[in-house]
Amino acid sequence: MEIIGLTGSTNADLAQRLTSGEPVAEGHWLIADRQNAGRGRLGRVWNDGLGNFMGSTVVRIDTHQPPAPSLALVAGVAVQASVADLVPPPRCALLKWPNDVLVGQAKVAGILLEAVAGFVIVGIGVNLASAPRLPDRETAALSHYGPAPDRDAFAMKLSARFAQELAHWRQFGLSALVHRWQAAAHPIGTPLLVREASGQVISGNFCGLSEDGALRLQLSGGTVQTIHAGDVELA
């Protein structure tokens, strides 16, 4: 585990190392105290927050393992499991497809995957001490529900859980992962809105995941539509 003070983006730092031919071992984590050019999905800004977890690791791509995009589900399960016992009842931490962790309707963690030079860089941000203000969604920090978790202790917990989930993914495949992800997600029947890249908005109820990890959305007429990409919100 490598901790740095200030950087633009831990994902970008690891990408630069990989493209320059510098060896980066699987299981190595790069963690920043502060970052000023962090990114979320769809180009969103996800920056800074002293005391929060902002880190990235790499996973080597292999044709004998499940599809690389499903690493978003691996990371989601690992983050949710690491956060769950830090949220006191009656609240709980739940997964929202494809890779957010929510408490209620507020986002407490996000994940960004990028493929570079035969690896997937897995970037994770978790609001431990503070939450960034976003114009289009509610956010929260774990400090809102109790003492702010120690960043370094949380990093060790998350890295161990991610390694465990990664090994399960490789050994047992995507079907077992989908089952584990659904068990940690909001309930079947939860109303959702999906904004596709075209701008079209689809509304329906959460109907679980498909065998390949895509979102299944039951529409008002009863038909089920499979969503492979889109921006999902709780309706």
C-alpha positions in Angstrom: 0.0 0.0 0.0 1.4 3.4 -1.1 0.1 6.6 0.4 0.8 10.0 -1.3 -0.1 13.5 -0.2 -1.6 15.4 -3.1 -2.2 14.2 -6.6 -4.6 14.8 -9.5 -6.1 11.4 -9.6 -4.9 8.0 -8.3 -6.4 6.3 -11.4 -4.5 8.7 -13.7 -1.2 8.1 -11.7 -1.5 4.3 -12.1 -2.5 4.6 -15.8 0.7 6.7 -16.4 2.8 4.1 -14.7 1.3 1.3 -16.7 1.6 3.0 -20.1 5.2 3.9 -19.4 6.0 0.3 -18.7 6.5 0.7 -15.0 5.5 -2.6 -13.2 2.5 -2.3 -10.9 1.8 -5.5 -9.0 -1.7 -6.7 -8.6 -2.8 -6.0 -5.1 -0.9 -2.7 -4.9 -3.0 0.2 -3.8 -2.2 3.9 -4.4 -4.0 6.1 -1.9 -4.1 9.9 -1.8 -4.6 12.2 1.2 -6.0 14.8 -1.3 -6.7 14.8 -5.0 -7.7 17.7 -7.2 -8.6 16.1 -10.5 -10.6 13.0 -9.4 -13.2 11.7 -11.7 -16.4 9.7 -11.3 -18.5 7.9 -14.0 -19.6 9.9 -17.0 -16.9 12.5 -16.5 -18.2 13.7 -13.1 -15.8 15.5 -10.8 -15.2 13.6 -7.5 -12.4 15.4 -5.7 -10.6 16.0 -2.4 -12.0 15.5 1.1 -9.2 15.2 3.6 -9.9 12.1 5.7 -11.8 10.4 3.0 -10.7 7.2 1.2 -9.4 7.9 -2.4 -7.5 5.1 -3.8 -6.9 2.8 -6.8 -5.6 -0.6 -7.5 -5.0 -2.8 -10.6 -6.3 -6.2 -11.8 -4.6 -8.1 -14.5 -6.9 -9.1 -17.4 -6.9 -12.8 -18.3 -9.0 -14.6 -20.9 -9.7 -17.4 -18.4 -11.6 -15.2 -15.9 -15.0 -13.5 -16.1 -15.5 -10.4 -18.3 -13.5 -7.4 -17.1 -16.5 -5.0 -16.8 -17.9 -7.3 -14.0 -15.0 -6.0 -11.8 -17.4 -3.1 -11.1 -19.6 -5.6 -9.2 -16.6 -7.1 -7.4 -15.6 -3.7 -6.2 -19.1 -2.8 -5.3 -19.5 -5.9 -3.1 -16.2 -5.2 -1.4 -17.0 -1.6 -0.7 -20.5 -2.3 0.6 -19.2 -5.0 2.9 -16.5 -2.7 4.2 -19.0 0.1 4.9 -22.0 -1.9 6.2 -20.9 -2.2 9.8 -20.1 1.5 10.0 -23.8 2.5 9.4 -25.9 1.9 12.5 -29.4 0.6 12.2 -32.0 1.3 11.1 -30.1 2.7 8.2 -28.0 0.4 6.0 -25.6 0.6 3.1 -27.0 -0.8 -0.1 -25.6 -1.2 -3.7 -27.1 0.6 -6.6 -26.2 -0.6 -10.1 -23.7 -0.4 -11.6 -21.3 0.7 -8.8 -22.6 3.1 -6.2 -23.0 2.5 -2.4 -26.0 4.4 -0.9 -27.3 5.1 2.6 -30.9 5.9 2.0 -30.8 7.9 -1.2 -27.4 9.5 -0.5 -24.3 8.3 -2.2 -21.4 7.5 0.2 -19.1 5.7 -2.3 -18.4 5.4 -6.0 -16.2 3.3 -8.3 -14.5 4.0 -11.6 -13.0 1.3 -13.8 -10.5 2.1 -16.6 -8.8 -0.5 -18.9 -5.1 0.3 -19.5 -2.3 -1.9 -20.9 -3.8 -5.2 -20.1 -5.0 -4.2 -16.7 -8.2 -2.7 -15.2 -7.6 0.1 -12.9 -10.2 0.1 -10.1 -10.6 3.5 -8.5 -12.7 3.8 -5.3 -13.8 6.8 -3.4 -15.6 6.5 0.0 -16.8 9.5 2.0 -15.5 8.8 5.4 -15.2 12.3 6.9 -17.0 14.6 4.5 -19.1 14.5 1.3 -18.7 16.5 -1.8 -21.6 18.6 -2.9 -22.9 17.4 -6.3 -25.5 19.3 -8.3 -27.5 16.2 -9.4 -27.6 13.9 -6.4 -27.6 13.6 -2.7 -24.4 12.7 -0.9 -23.4 11.7 2.6 -20.4 10.8 4.7 -20.0 8.0 7.2 -19.2 10.7 9.8 -22.9 11.6 9.5 -23.8 8.3 11.2 -21.1 8.0 13.8 -17.4 8.8 14.3 -15.5 9.3 11.1 -13.6 6.0 10.4 -9.8 6.2 10.4 -8.7 6.4 6.8 -5.7 4.0 7.0 -7.6 1.4 9.0 -10.5 1.6 6.5 -7.9 1.2 3.6 -6.6 -2.0 5.1 -10.1 -3.4 5.6 -11.1 -2.5 2.1 -8.0 -3.9 0.4 -8.4 -7.2 2.2 -12.0 -7.5 1.3 -11.3 -6.6 -2.3 -8.6 -9.3 -2.5 -11.1 -11.8 -1.1 -13.9 -10.8 -3.5 -11.4 -10.9 -6.4 -10.4 -14.4 -5.6 -14.0 -15.5 -5.3 -14.7 -13.9 -8.7 -11.9 -15.9 -10.3 -12.7 -19.1 -8.6 -16.5 -19.2 -8.7 -17.3 -17.0 -11.7 -19.8 -14.4 -12.5 -23.0 -16.2 -11.4 -21.9 -16.4 -7.8 -20.9 -12.7 -7.9 -24.3 -11.7 -9.3 -26.0 -13.5 -6.4 -23.7 -11.8 -3.8 -24.3 -8.4 -5.4 -28.1 -8.7 -5.5 -28.0 -9.7 -1.8 -26.4 -6.4 -0.9 -28.5 -4.2 -3.2 -31.8 -2.3 -2.7 -34.8 -4.7 -2.8 -36.4 -6.2 -5.8 -39.2 -3.9 -6.9 -37.4 -0.6 -6.0 -38.5 2.1 -8.5 -35.6 3.3 -10.7 -35.0 5.9 -13.4 -32.4 5.1 -16.1 -30.9 7.8 -18.2 -29.4 6.3 -21.4 -26.5 7.9 -23.3 -29.1 9.1 -25.9 -30.9 11.1 -23.3 -33.9 8.8 -23.1 -35.2 8.3 -19.6 -36.7 4.8 -18.8 -38.6 4.2 -15.6 -39.4 0.8 -14.0 -38.8 -1.4 -11.0 -35.5 -3.2 -10.1 -35.8 -6.8 -11.3 -32.3 -8.0 -10.3 -29.3 -8.5 -12.6 -28.9 -10.7 -15.7 -26.5 -13.5 -15.8 -23.8 -11.2 -17.2 -24.4 -8.5 -14.6 -26.6 -6.1 -16.5 -29.5 -4.4 -14.9 -33.0 -5.9 -15.4 -35.8 -3.3 -15.2 -39.5 -4.3 -15.2 -41.5 -1.7 -17.1 -45.0 -0.5 -16.4 -46.5 -3.0 -18.9 -44.8 -5.9 -17.2 -42.0 -6.5 -19.7 -38.4 -6.7 -18.5 -35.8 -4.6 -20.2 -32.1 -5.4 -19.9 -29.9 -2.3 -19.4 -26.2 -2.6 -20.2 -25.2 1.1 -19.7 -26.9 4.1 -18.2 -27.1 6.5 -15.3 -29.4 5.0 -12.7 -31.3 6.9 -9.9 -33.7 5.8 -7.3 -37.1 7.2 -8.4 
